[in-house]
Amino acid sequence: MVIYRQLTTPDGTILKSHHRHDFCRHEDKNGKTYMLDGGHSGYYYRSSMNGDEKFLEVTLSDPFTVKREYFERYNQFTKEYVKMKDIVSK
């Protein structure tokens, strides 16, 4: 099961689609358009295939150190995504 997907463009822009129908698009400095859609829900995902982008996919079978670094959850109080490694209990 996929828990995180990201696409990095040649100029260093990171595209993250968090959920289904969360379409992300970026026009790179090289003039090409990059996109990522579908989140990590498992239903579908779409991404651009220009050949010079880097694609990262983290699954449940990856080591915990990798999952901790990339997995994010939405904080409804701050209205932003927080990485698992940055979650602090009070």
URQUIQUI-V210221 format. One line per field, one symbol per residue. phi: phi as a letter, one per 20 degrees, with the letter a starting at -180 (. if undefined). psi: psi as a letter, one per 20 degrees, with the letter a starting at -180 (. if undefined). burial: # if it has 16 or more other C-alpha atoms within 10 Angstrom, else .. Layout:
phi->???
psi->???
burial->???
This chain:
phi->.edacbcdegenfddcdebgmeedbbeffenedcbbbomcfnfabcbfcendeddccddfeffgffgffdfcceefeelbecfgfdfced
psi->ppipqqpprhjjppppohrpknppqporhiiqpqqpqibkiigrqqqqmiijrppppprhiqqhhgghhhpqqpoigilrppqhijppq.
burial->..#######.....####....###........#######....#.#.....#.#..#........#..###..................
